[in-house]
Amino acid sequence: MFSRRVFLGQALASVLTLPARGEPAPDGFRILEARQGTLQLLSEPAKATAIWGYDGEVPGPLLRYKKGEEVKVRLLNKLDQPTSLNWHGVRIVNAMDGTGGLTQEPVPPGGSFDYRFTPPDSGLFWYHPLVLPFAREQQGRGLYGVMIVDEPEAPQVDCDMLVVLDDWDLEGKGQIADFIAAPDAGRIGALVTVNAGAVPVEETLPPSSRLRLRIMSAADTRFMVLAFNGVTPLILAVDSQPCEAFEPARRTIPLGPGARFDVIFDLPADAGMDSNVTLLGDNEPDRVLLRFKTSGDKRAPLPPVASLPPNPLLPREIKLQAARKVDIVIEAVSPPGAGATPPLYWKLNGAAASGFSAAPLFSVKRGTPVTLGFVNHTGFIQQMRVHGHVMRLLHDLDDGWEPYWRDAVLVPEGKTKHAAFVSDNPGKWAIEGLIAGRQTAGMAAWFQVT
C-alpha cells in the first residue's frame, strides 16, 4: 500500500490523465458533494485533520474536458452552511457563475444546484465556494478543486504535472484553527503543501526530459514567489489564457491567491543533476516544493518549445481611446469595524458593505471597452479579481499593455494599477478582493453588462 506522500511523489506526473472520480447521475451530471472529510496533513502518528472537501477530498476531484465539451455538474450541499460553486477564471454564462446572492441563490444545507455550461476557452481553472460570509471558512477548510479544458493540440512533454499550492493554519493538535471574525489581516498558515501533500515532492527522470507544470495557488492570503533553480522556465499561459512563451524575470513567478501559470522547461542534459522549484521565504526560510533529479540515458532531442496558439475569441487590441474609464478607490474604514456586524475594514469608492450591494459600481453596454483604475490607498497589497472577463494589465508609464491576459490584478500598497477589457459577457459580475477574508469586510462589489 502506498502512503499519500509516496503516491503523490510517484504519480504526480500522471495525475492529470486520471478520470474524475465518481459516477455520473443517470441524466449525465457529475455529482460533487460538499461534505466533511479527513486529511493526513501531518506525519503519523499525528491524527488526521478534519477538513471540508468536495467528495470529502482536497483538492476535490479533477474535472477534465475537451474543448467544446459541455460541463454538467450537480452540487450537493452536505454542510451546515449555504454554499455554491464559483468557476474561477471561466468566461462563463452569468447564471452559472456561482456567486451566491448575485448570480444565484445560495445552495442551502441539504440542497442541490445544477451547473451546466460549455467553457469557451481552454486552460487551467478551479472551482470553489462563493457565498458570503461563508466562503472564507469553506475554502480555508479545503473546499476547492481543479478543472482543465484541454487545448486541441497540447505541447509535447514527458510529464504533465498539476501543482496546487496551499497553506494551512493548524493548531497544536493538527486541526484547522478557528476562523475569527476579524479578517482584515488575512490568514497565513505555517504548513505549505503541494496537492494537499507534504513537500518536497521528488521526481527522477531521464536527462533532458521536458516538463509542463500547471501551477495554481489556493492559498487564502499568502503571496508566493516561486524560484526555478537549475532549469530555464518558459511561461505558456497566465490565468488560463495562452501567451507568447517567455522567460520570467530572474526565473521567478509571483502568485497571488487564485493565480494560475502554465510553465514548461527541460531538465539538465546530464545525469546526476538536481533542479528544483522553491518557495522564497518572506521573513521565513525558503522551502523546496518540487525537486527533480536526472538519471539514466538522455532522452531523444525534442523540438524547441513553441507558444500555445493565441485565443481567437479574445480581441487582438482594445480601443483604449473609446473605453469607459472607471476608477475603483480602495480605502480602509476608519475606525476599523465601526458600527457594522460583521466588522468592516475596507471600502470601495467610499462605500463599505458586508456583501454585494443593491447597486452596481458601474453599468456598460455589451461590447464597450472598459479601463479600470485600481487605486490602492491602503497600507496592504490587494489582489482584485473581475468575474466573467479577462484583462490586459496596462503599463504604468506608456500606452502599452502586458503581453498576457489576467483575471486578477495585484495592486501594491499606495499604488494604482490600470487594466482594460472588453465587456463582452452580459450579466451581473463581481469585482472582489481575492484575499477571502476581506470580501465580507468590504472588498466585494459588482458591475453590470447590458
SULPE-V884652 format. One record per residue. N is the residue number from 1. RES is the residue in three letters. SS is DSSP state (2 for helix, 1 for strand, 0 for the rest). NEAR is the number of other C-alpha atoms within 8 Angstrom. D_LAST is the distance of its C-alpha to the last C-alpha in Angstrom with 2 decimals. Layout:
n=N res=RES ss=SS near=NEAR d_last=D_LAST
n=N res=RES ss=SS near=NEAR d_last=D_LAST
This chain:
n=1 res=MET ss=0 near=2 d_last=56.07
n=2 res=PHE ss=0 near=6 d_last=53.66
n=3 res=SER ss=0 near=6 d_last=52.41
n=4 res=ARG ss=2 near=7 d_last=48.68
n=5 res=ARG ss=2 near=9 d_last=49.40
n=6 res=VAL ss=2 near=8 d_last=51.55
n=7 res=PHE ss=2 near=10 d_last=49.06
n=8 res=LEU ss=2 near=11 d_last=46.27
n=9 res=GLY ss=2 near=10 d_last=48.66
n=10 res=GLN ss=2 near=8 d_last=49.83
n=11 res=ALA ss=2 near=8 d_last=46.74
n=12 res=LEU ss=2 near=11 d_last=43.91
n=13 res=ALA ss=2 near=10 d_last=44.07
n=14 res=SER ss=2 near=10 d_last=43.57
n=15 res=VAL ss=2 near=9 d_last=41.26
n=16 res=LEU ss=2 near=10 d_last=38.25
n=17 res=THR ss=2 near=5 d_last=40.04
n=18 res=LEU ss=0 near=6 d_last=40.59
n=19 res=PRO ss=0 near=7 d_last=38.65
n=20 res=ALA ss=0 near=8 d_last=36.41
n=21 res=ARG ss=0 near=6 d_last=38.76
n=22 res=GLY ss=0 near=6 d_last=38.76
n=23 res=GLU ss=0 near=6 d_last=38.60
n=24 res=PRO ss=0 near=9 d_last=35.52
n=25 res=ALA ss=0 near=8 d_last=35.37
n=26 res=PRO ss=0 near=5 d_last=36.57
n=27 res=ASP ss=0 near=5 d_last=33.03
n=28 res=GLY ss=0 near=7 d_last=32.40
n=29 res=PHE ss=0 near=11 d_last=30.55
n=30 res=ARG ss=1 near=11 d_last=31.80
n=31 res=ILE ss=1 near=12 d_last=32.65
n=32 res=LEU ss=1 near=10 d_last=32.21
n=33 res=GLU ss=1 near=12 d_last=34.08
n=34 res=ALA ss=1 near=15 d_last=33.32
n=35 res=ARG ss=1 near=12 d_last=36.86
n=36 res=GLN ss=1 near=11 d_last=39.77
n=37 res=GLY ss=1 near=10 d_last=42.05
n=38 res=THR ss=1 near=11 d_last=44.48
n=39 res=LEU ss=1 near=10 d_last=44.65
n=40 res=GLN ss=0 near=9 d_last=47.75
n=41 res=LEU ss=0 near=10 d_last=46.38
n=42 res=LEU ss=0 near=9 d_last=49.84
n=43 res=SER ss=0 near=6 d_last=52.97
n=44 res=GLU ss=0 near=6 d_last=55.27
n=45 res=PRO ss=0 near=4 d_last=57.14
n=46 res=ALA ss=0 near=8 d_last=54.17
n=47 res=LYS ss=0 near=9 d_last=52.37
n=48 res=ALA ss=0 near=10 d_last=49.04
n=49 res=THR ss=1 near=11 d_last=45.98
n=50 res=ALA ss=1 near=10 d_last=43.96
n=51 res=ILE ss=1 near=12 d_last=40.33
n=52 res=TRP ss=1 near=16 d_last=37.19
n=53 res=GLY ss=1 near=18 d_last=35.94
n=54 res=TYR ss=1 near=16 d_last=34.16
n=55 res=ASP ss=0 near=10 d_last=37.11
n=56 res=GLY ss=0 near=14 d_last=39.08
n=57 res=GLU ss=1 near=13 d_last=38.92
n=58 res=VAL ss=0 near=14 d_last=37.73
n=59 res=PRO ss=0 near=15 d_last=35.86
n=60 res=GLY ss=0 near=13 d_last=34.57
n=61 res=PRO ss=0 near=11 d_last=35.06
n=62 res=LEU ss=0 near=13 d_last=33.96
n=63 res=LEU ss=1 near=9 d_last=31.28
n=64 res=ARG ss=1 near=10 d_last=31.67
n=65 res=TYR ss=1 near=11 d_last=30.01
n=66 res=LYS ss=1 near=9 d_last=30.26
n=67 res=LYS ss=0 near=12 d_last=27.42
n=68 res=GLY ss=0 near=7 d_last=25.65
n=69 res=GLU ss=0 near=8 d_last=27.19
n=70 res=GLU ss=1 near=9 d_last=25.25
n=71 res=VAL ss=1 near=10 d_last=25.30
n=72 res=LYS ss=1 near=11 d_last=26.44
n=73 res=VAL ss=1 near=11 d_last=27.32
n=74 res=ARG ss=1 near=12 d_last=28.41
n=75 res=LEU ss=1 near=14 d_last=28.63
n=76 res=LEU ss=1 near=12 d_last=31.62
n=77 res=ASN ss=1 near=15 d_last=31.90
n=78 res=LYS ss=0 near=11 d_last=35.59
n=79 res=LEU ss=0 near=10 d_last=35.19
n=80 res=ASP ss=0 near=5 d_last=35.77
n=81 res=GLN ss=0 near=7 d_last=32.36
n=82 res=PRO ss=0 near=12 d_last=28.83
n=83 res=THR ss=1 near=15 d_last=27.09
n=84 res=SER ss=0 near=14 d_last=24.35
n=85 res=LEU ss=0 near=12 d_last=23.85
n=86 res=ASN ss=1 near=11 d_last=21.44
n=87 res=TRP ss=1 near=12 d_last=21.44
n=88 res=HIS ss=1 near=10 d_last=21.87
n=89 res=GLY ss=0 near=11 d_last=20.76
n=90 res=VAL ss=0 near=10 d_last=19.32
n=91 res=ARG ss=0 near=12 d_last=16.00
n=92 res=ILE ss=0 near=12 d_last=15.47
n=93 res=VAL ss=0 near=10 d_last=13.21
n=94 res=ASN ss=2 near=12 d_last=11.60
n=95 res=ALA ss=2 near=7 d_last=14.04
n=96 res=MET ss=2 near=11 d_last=16.92
n=97 res=ASP ss=0 near=12 d_last=16.36
n=98 res=GLY ss=0 near=13 d_last=19.05
n=99 res=THR ss=0 near=13 d_last=18.14
n=100 res=GLY ss=1 near=13 d_last=20.11
n=101 res=GLY ss=0 near=9 d_last=18.90
n=102 res=LEU ss=0 near=10 d_last=15.23
n=103 res=THR ss=0 near=13 d_last=14.37
n=104 res=GLN ss=1 near=10 d_last=17.67
n=105 res=GLU ss=0 near=7 d_last=20.82
n=106 res=PRO ss=0 near=10 d_last=23.55
n=107 res=VAL ss=1 near=11 d_last=26.22
n=108 res=PRO ss=0 near=10 d_last=29.33
n=109 res=PRO ss=0 near=11 d_last=32.84
n=110 res=GLY ss=0 near=8 d_last=34.15
n=111 res=GLY ss=0 near=9 d_last=30.75
n=112 res=SER ss=1 near=10 d_last=28.86
n=113 res=PHE ss=1 near=8 d_last=25.42
n=114 res=ASP ss=1 near=9 d_last=24.73
n=115 res=TYR ss=1 near=10 d_last=22.50
n=116 res=ARG ss=1 near=9 d_last=22.01
n=117 res=PHE ss=1 near=10 d_last=20.16
n=118 res=THR ss=1 near=9 d_last=21.24
n=119 res=PRO ss=0 near=14 d_last=20.90
n=120 res=PRO ss=0 near=9 d_last=19.91
n=121 res=ASP ss=0 near=10 d_last=22.24
n=122 res=SER ss=0 near=12 d_last=25.86
n=123 res=GLY ss=1 near=11 d_last=26.98
n=124 res=LEU ss=1 near=13 d_last=28.18
n=125 res=PHE ss=1 near=15 d_last=25.86
n=126 res=TRP ss=1 near=11 d_last=26.74
n=127 res=TYR ss=1 near=12 d_last=25.93
n=128 res=HIS ss=1 near=13 d_last=26.63
n=129 res=PRO ss=0 near=14 d_last=25.85
n=130 res=LEU ss=0 near=13 d_last=23.12
n=131 res=VAL ss=0 near=13 d_last=23.90
n=132 res=LEU ss=0 near=10 d_last=24.88
n=133 res=PRO ss=0 near=9 d_last=27.70
n=134 res=PHE ss=0 near=11 d_last=29.26
n=135 res=ALA ss=2 near=12 d_last=27.66
n=136 res=ARG ss=2 near=11 d_last=30.13
n=137 res=GLU ss=2 near=8 d_last=33.19
n=138 res=GLN ss=2 near=11 d_last=32.01
n=139 res=GLN ss=2 near=12 d_last=31.25
n=140 res=GLY ss=2 near=10 d_last=34.34
n=141 res=ARG ss=0 near=10 d_last=36.51
n=142 res=GLY ss=0 near=12 d_last=35.47
n=143 res=LEU ss=0 near=16 d_last=32.36
n=144 res=TYR ss=1 near=15 d_last=30.81
n=145 res=GLY ss=1 near=13 d_last=31.20
n=146 res=VAL ss=1 near=13 d_last=30.47
n=147 res=MET ss=1 near=12 d_last=28.58
n=148 res=ILE ss=1 near=12 d_last=29.49
n=149 res=VAL ss=1 near=14 d_last=28.02
n=150 res=ASP ss=1 near=11 d_last=30.85
n=151 res=GLU ss=0 near=9 d_last=30.77
n=152 res=PRO ss=0 near=6 d_last=32.23
n=153 res=GLU ss=0 near=4 d_last=35.21
n=154 res=ALA ss=0 near=6 d_last=35.99
n=155 res=PRO ss=0 near=6 d_last=38.34
n=156 res=GLN ss=0 near=4 d_last=41.98
n=157 res=VAL ss=0 near=9 d_last=43.06
n=158 res=ASP ss=0 near=7 d_last=45.87
n=159 res=CYS ss=1 near=10 d_last=43.95
n=160 res=ASP ss=1 near=12 d_last=40.27
n=161 res=MET ss=1 near=13 d_last=39.97
n=162 res=LEU ss=1 near=12 d_last=37.36
n=163 res=VAL ss=1 near=10 d_last=37.73
n=164 res=VAL ss=1 near=12 d_last=35.86
n=165 res=LEU ss=1 near=14 d_last=36.90
n=166 res=ASP ss=1 near=13 d_last=37.05
n=167 res=ASP ss=1 near=13 d_last=39.25
n=168 res=TRP ss=1 near=11 d_last=40.75
n=169 res=ASP ss=0 near=11 d_last=42.03
n=170 res=LEU ss=1 near=12 d_last=45.12
n=171 res=GLU ss=0 near=8 d_last=47.78
n=172 res=GLY ss=0 near=5 d_last=51.50
n=173 res=LYS ss=0 near=7 d_last=51.67
n=174 res=GLY ss=0 near=12 d_last=48.89
n=175 res=GLN ss=0 near=9 d_last=46.24
n=176 res=ILE ss=1 near=12 d_last=42.76
n=177 res=ALA ss=0 near=7 d_last=42.94
n=178 res=ASP ss=0 near=4 d_last=41.31
n=179 res=PHE ss=0 near=5 d_last=37.85
n=180 res=ILE ss=0 near=5 d_last=38.51
n=181 res=ALA ss=0 near=6 d_last=36.34
n=182 res=ALA ss=0 near=6 d_last=36.26
n=183 res=PRO ss=0 near=10 d_last=33.88
n=184 res=ASP ss=0 near=8 d_last=33.64
n=185 res=ALA ss=0 near=5 d_last=36.00
n=186 res=GLY ss=0 near=11 d_last=34.51
n=187 res=ARG ss=0 near=10 d_last=36.77
n=188 res=ILE ss=0 near=10 d_last=38.84
n=189 res=GLY ss=0 near=9 d_last=41.22
n=190 res=ALA ss=0 near=8 d_last=44.58
n=191 res=LEU ss=1 near=8 d_last=44.53
n=192 res=VAL ss=1 near=11 d_last=42.54
n=193 res=THR ss=1 near=12 d_last=42.12
n=194 res=VAL ss=1 near=13 d_last=41.08
n=195 res=ASN ss=0 near=12 d_last=39.65
n=196 res=ALA ss=0 near=11 d_last=40.98
n=197 res=GLY ss=1 near=10 d_last=44.49
n=198 res=ALA ss=0 near=11 d_last=47.10
n=199 res=VAL ss=0 near=10 d_last=47.14
n=200 res=PRO ss=0 near=8 d_last=48.36
n=201 res=VAL ss=1 near=11 d_last=47.62
n=202 res=GLU ss=1 near=9 d_last=50.23
n=203 res=GLU ss=1 near=10 d_last=50.34
n=204 res=THR ss=1 near=8 d_last=53.25
n=205 res=LEU ss=1 near=10 d_last=52.49
n=206 res=PRO ss=0 near=12 d_last=54.38
n=207 res=PRO ss=0 near=15 d_last=54.42
n=208 res=SER ss=0 near=12 d_last=51.64
n=209 res=SER ss=0 near=14 d_last=49.35
n=210 res=ARG ss=1 near=11 d_last=45.69
n=211 res=LEU ss=1 near=13 d_last=43.20
n=212 res=ARG ss=1 near=12 d_last=39.46
n=213 res=LEU ss=1 near=12 d_last=38.16
n=214 res=ARG ss=1 near=13 d_last=34.70
n=215 res=ILE ss=1 near=12 d_last=34.46
n=216 res=MET ss=1 near=12 d_last=32.06
n=217 res=SER ss=1 near=13 d_last=32.44
n=218 res=ALA ss=0 near=10 d_last=31.93
n=219 res=ALA ss=0 near=11 d_last=33.59
n=220 res=ASP ss=0 near=17 d_last=32.26
n=221 res=THR ss=0 near=12 d_last=33.25
n=222 res=ARG ss=0 near=10 d_last=35.65
n=223 res=PHE ss=0 near=8 d_last=34.84
n=224 res=MET ss=1 near=9 d_last=36.93
n=225 res=VAL ss=1 near=10 d_last=38.59
n=226 res=LEU ss=1 near=12 d_last=40.07
n=227 res=ALA ss=1 near=11 d_last=43.01
n=228 res=PHE ss=1 near=13 d_last=44.25
n=229 res=ASN ss=1 near=10 d_last=48.03
n=230 res=GLY ss=0 near=9 d_last=50.20
n=231 res=VAL ss=0 near=11 d_last=47.41
n=232 res=THR ss=0 near=10 d_last=44.98
n=233 res=PRO ss=0 near=12 d_last=41.40
n=234 res=LEU ss=1 near=11 d_last=38.72
n=235 res=ILE ss=1 near=14 d_last=35.03
n=236 res=LEU ss=1 near=15 d_last=33.28
n=237 res=ALA ss=1 near=14 d_last=29.82
n=238 res=VAL ss=1 near=15 d_last=27.97
n=239 res=ASP ss=0 near=13 d_last=25.42
n=240 res=SER ss=0 near=13 d_last=25.47
n=241 res=GLN ss=1 near=13 d_last=24.84
n=242 res=PRO ss=1 near=14 d_last=27.91
n=243 res=CYS ss=1 near=15 d_last=29.35
n=244 res=GLU ss=1 near=10 d_last=32.51
n=245 res=ALA ss=1 near=11 d_last=35.29
n=246 res=PHE ss=1 near=7 d_last=36.70
n=247 res=GLU ss=0 near=9 d_last=39.27
n=248 res=PRO ss=0 near=10 d_last=37.99
n=249 res=ALA ss=2 near=6 d_last=39.85
n=250 res=ARG ss=2 near=4 d_last=43.09
n=251 res=ARG ss=2 near=11 d_last=42.17
n=252 res=THR ss=1 near=10 d_last=40.09
n=253 res=ILE ss=1 near=9 d_last=36.54
n=254 res=PRO ss=1 near=8 d_last=34.70
n=255 res=LEU ss=1 near=13 d_last=32.72
n=256 res=GLY ss=0 near=12 d_last=30.63
n=257 res=PRO ss=0 near=14 d_last=29.58
n=258 res=GLY ss=0 near=11 d_last=27.45
n=259 res=ALA ss=0 near=11 d_last=28.23
n=260 res=ARG ss=1 near=14 d_last=29.31
n=261 res=PHE ss=1 near=14 d_last=31.59
n=262 res=ASP ss=1 near=14 d_last=33.25
n=263 res=VAL ss=1 near=13 d_last=36.69
n=264 res=ILE ss=1 near=12 d_last=39.56
n=265 res=PHE ss=1 near=11 d_last=43.18
n=266 res=ASP ss=1 near=11 d_last=46.76
n=267 res=LEU ss=0 near=14 d_last=49.47
n=268 res=PRO ss=0 near=12 d_last=52.70
n=269 res=ALA ss=0 near=7 d_last=55.02
n=270 res=ASP ss=0 near=9 d_last=58.09
n=271 res=ALA ss=0 near=13 d_last=59.06
n=272 res=GLY ss=0 near=7 d_last=59.51
n=273 res=MET ss=0 near=9 d_last=56.60
n=274 res=ASP ss=1 near=9 d_last=54.14
n=275 res=SER ss=1 near=12 d_last=50.55
n=276 res=ASN ss=1 near=13 d_last=47.94
n=277 res=VAL ss=1 near=12 d_last=44.51
n=278 res=THR ss=1 near=13 d_last=45.02
n=279 res=LEU ss=1 near=12 d_last=42.89
n=280 res=LEU ss=0 near=11 d_last=43.99
n=281 res=GLY ss=0 near=8 d_last=44.98
n=282 res=ASP ss=0 near=5 d_last=43.65
n=283 res=ASN ss=0 near=4 d_last=46.79
n=284 res=GLU ss=0 near=5 d_last=47.85
n=285 res=PRO ss=0 near=7 d_last=49.58
n=286 res=ASP ss=0 near=8 d_last=47.86
n=287 res=ARG ss=1 near=8 d_last=47.33
n=288 res=VAL ss=1 near=11 d_last=47.69
n=289 res=LEU ss=1 near=13 d_last=44.98
n=290 res=LEU ss=1 near=12 d_last=45.91
n=291 res=ARG ss=1 near=13 d_last=49.31
n=292 res=PHE ss=1 near=12 d_last=50.24
n=293 res=LYS ss=1 near=13 d_last=53.82
n=294 res=THR ss=1 near=15 d_last=55.17
n=295 res=SER ss=0 near=11 d_last=58.10
n=296 res=GLY ss=0 near=8 d_last=59.81
n=297 res=ASP ss=0 near=7 d_last=59.58
n=298 res=LYS ss=0 near=11 d_last=56.97
n=299 res=ARG ss=0 near=8 d_last=54.27
n=300 res=ALA ss=0 near=4 d_last=54.18
n=301 res=PRO ss=0 near=5 d_last=52.21
n=302 res=LEU ss=0 near=4 d_last=48.49
n=303 res=PRO ss=0 near=4 d_last=46.66
n=304 res=PRO ss=0 near=4 d_last=44.86
n=305 res=VAL ss=0 near=4 d_last=41.51
n=306 res=ALA ss=0 near=6 d_last=38.69
n=307 res=SER ss=0 near=9 d_last=35.06
n=308 res=LEU ss=0 near=11 d_last=32.52
n=309 res=PRO ss=0 near=6 d_last=30.62
n=310 res=PRO ss=0 near=7 d_last=27.40
n=311 res=ASN ss=0 near=8 d_last=24.14
n=312 res=PRO ss=0 near=5 d_last=23.34
n=313 res=LEU ss=0 near=4 d_last=19.65
n=314 res=LEU ss=0 near=5 d_last=19.19
n=315 res=PRO ss=0 near=6 d_last=19.38
n=316 res=ARG ss=0 near=4 d_last=22.92
n=317 res=GLU ss=0 near=4 d_last=21.94
n=318 res=ILE ss=0 near=9 d_last=19.15
n=319 res=LYS ss=0 near=7 d_last=19.36
n=320 res=LEU ss=2 near=9 d_last=19.95
n=321 res=GLN ss=2 near=4 d_last=21.02
n=322 res=ALA ss=2 near=6 d_last=17.59
n=323 res=ALA ss=0 near=10 d_last=15.83
n=324 res=ARG ss=1 near=8 d_last=14.12
n=325 res=LYS ss=1 near=8 d_last=16.94
n=326 res=VAL ss=1 near=9 d_last=16.67
n=327 res=ASP ss=1 near=8 d_last=19.84
n=328 res=ILE ss=1 near=10 d_last=20.16
n=329 res=VAL ss=1 near=12 d_last=23.71
n=330 res=ILE ss=1 near=13 d_last=25.52
n=331 res=GLU ss=1 near=12 d_last=28.56
n=332 res=ALA ss=1 near=10 d_last=31.17
n=333 res=VAL ss=0 near=12 d_last=31.70
n=334 res=SER ss=0 near=7 d_last=35.16
n=335 res=PRO ss=0 near=5 d_last=37.14
n=336 res=PRO ss=0 near=9 d_last=35.54
n=337 res=GLY ss=0 near=12 d_last=34.55
n=338 res=ALA ss=0 near=9 d_last=35.47
n=339 res=GLY ss=0 near=5 d_last=34.87
n=340 res=ALA ss=0 near=7 d_last=32.51
n=341 res=THR ss=0 near=6 d_last=33.03
n=342 res=PRO ss=0 near=9 d_last=32.27
n=343 res=PRO ss=0 near=12 d_last=33.10
n=344 res=LEU ss=0 near=17 d_last=30.42
n=345 res=TYR ss=0 near=14 d_last=31.23
n=346 res=TRP ss=1 near=13 d_last=28.10
n=347 res=LYS ss=1 near=15 d_last=25.51
n=348 res=LEU ss=1 near=13 d_last=22.31
n=349 res=ASN ss=0 near=8 d_last=21.96
n=350 res=GLY ss=0 near=7 d_last=24.76
n=351 res=ALA ss=1 near=6 d_last=23.55
n=352 res=ALA ss=0 near=13 d_last=25.15
n=353 res=ALA ss=0 near=13 d_last=23.91
n=354 res=SER ss=0 near=12 d_last=25.29
n=355 res=GLY ss=0 near=12 d_last=21.99
n=356 res=PHE ss=0 near=10 d_last=18.29
n=357 res=SER ss=0 near=8 d_last=18.06
n=358 res=ALA ss=0 near=4 d_last=16.31
n=359 res=ALA ss=0 near=4 d_last=14.16
n=360 res=PRO ss=0 near=10 d_last=12.02
n=361 res=LEU ss=0 near=7 d_last=13.79
n=362 res=PHE ss=0 near=8 d_last=11.02
n=363 res=SER ss=1 near=9 d_last=7.37
n=364 res=VAL ss=1 near=9 d_last=6.30
n=365 res=LYS ss=0 near=8 d_last=4.84
n=366 res=ARG ss=0 near=10 d_last=5.63
n=367 res=GLY ss=0 near=7 d_last=9.39
n=368 res=THR ss=1 near=11 d_last=10.06
n=369 res=PRO ss=1 near=14 d_last=13.22
n=370 res=VAL ss=1 near=13 d_last=13.62
n=371 res=THR ss=1 near=13 d_last=17.10
n=372 res=LEU ss=1 near=11 d_last=17.80
n=373 res=GLY ss=1 near=13 d_last=21.22
n=374 res=PHE ss=1 near=12 d_last=22.69
n=375 res=VAL ss=1 near=13 d_last=25.56
n=376 res=ASN ss=1 near=15 d_last=28.06
n=377 res=HIS ss=0 near=11 d_last=30.50
n=378 res=THR ss=0 near=10 d_last=32.07
n=379 res=GLY ss=0 near=6 d_last=35.21
n=380 res=PHE ss=0 near=7 d_last=33.57
n=381 res=ILE ss=0 near=10 d_last=31.78
n=382 res=GLN ss=1 near=12 d_last=28.16
n=383 res=GLN ss=1 near=13 d_last=26.09
n=384 res=MET ss=1 near=12 d_last=22.34
n=385 res=ARG ss=1 near=11 d_last=20.03
n=386 res=VAL ss=1 near=12 d_last=16.34
n=387 res=HIS ss=0 near=12 d_last=15.05
n=388 res=GLY ss=0 near=13 d_last=13.40
n=389 res=HIS ss=0 near=12 d_last=14.26
n=390 res=VAL ss=0 near=11 d_last=17.57
n=391 res=MET ss=1 near=11 d_last=18.75
n=392 res=ARG ss=1 near=13 d_last=21.63
n=393 res=LEU ss=1 near=14 d_last=23.96
n=394 res=LEU ss=1 near=12 d_last=25.02
n=395 res=HIS ss=0 near=10 d_last=28.72
n=396 res=ASP ss=0 near=6 d_last=30.10
n=397 res=LEU ss=0 near=4 d_last=32.44
n=398 res=ASP ss=0 near=5 d_last=30.99
n=399 res=ASP ss=0 near=6 d_last=27.93
n=400 res=GLY ss=0 near=6 d_last=28.09
n=401 res=TRP ss=1 near=8 d_last=26.43
n=402 res=GLU ss=1 near=9 d_last=27.93
n=403 res=PRO ss=1 near=7 d_last=28.47
n=404 res=TYR ss=1 near=12 d_last=26.50
n=405 res=TRP ss=1 near=13 d_last=23.12
n=406 res=ARG ss=1 near=12 d_last=22.61
n=407 res=ASP ss=0 near=12 d_last=20.29
n=408 res=ALA ss=1 near=10 d_last=22.22
n=409 res=VAL ss=1 near=11 d_last=24.08
n=410 res=LEU ss=1 near=10 d_last=27.52
n=411 res=VAL ss=1 near=14 d_last=28.03
n=412 res=PRO ss=0 near=10 d_last=31.75
n=413 res=GLU ss=0 near=11 d_last=33.07
n=414 res=GLY ss=0 near=10 d_last=33.01
n=415 res=LYS ss=0 near=9 d_last=31.00
n=416 res=THR ss=1 near=10 d_last=27.64
n=417 res=LYS ss=1 near=13 d_last=25.74
n=418 res=HIS ss=1 near=12 d_last=22.92
n=419 res=ALA ss=1 near=12 d_last=20.56
n=420 res=ALA ss=1 near=14 d_last=18.03
n=421 res=PHE ss=1 near=12 d_last=15.35
n=422 res=VAL ss=1 near=10 d_last=12.80
n=423 res=SER ss=1 near=14 d_last=9.23
n=424 res=ASP ss=0 near=9 d_last=9.52
n=425 res=ASN ss=0 near=11 d_last=8.65
n=426 res=PRO ss=0 near=11 d_last=5.52
n=427 res=GLY ss=1 near=8 d_last=6.52
n=428 res=LYS ss=1 near=11 d_last=8.72
n=429 res=TRP ss=1 near=14 d_last=11.06
n=430 res=ALA ss=1 near=12 d_last=14.51
n=431 res=ILE ss=1 near=12 d_last=16.47
n=432 res=GLU ss=1 near=12 d_last=20.09
n=433 res=GLY ss=1 near=13 d_last=23.64
n=434 res=LEU ss=0 near=14 d_last=25.25
n=435 res=ILE ss=0 near=12 d_last=28.55
n=436 res=ALA ss=2 near=12 d_last=28.07
n=437 res=GLY ss=2 near=12 d_last=30.19
n=438 res=ARG ss=2 near=15 d_last=28.13
n=439 res=GLN ss=2 near=16 d_last=24.88
n=440 res=THR ss=0 near=15 d_last=26.39
n=441 res=ALA ss=0 near=17 d_last=28.21
n=442 res=GLY ss=0 near=15 d_last=25.18
n=443 res=MET ss=0 near=14 d_last=23.55
n=444 res=ALA ss=1 near=14 d_last=20.27
n=445 res=ALA ss=1 near=13 d_last=16.93
n=446 res=TRP ss=1 near=14 d_last=13.20
n=447 res=PHE ss=1 near=12 d_last=9.98
n=448 res=GLN ss=1 near=12 d_last=6.32
n=449 res=VAL ss=1 near=14 d_last=3.83
n=450 res=THR ss=0 near=8 d_last=0.00
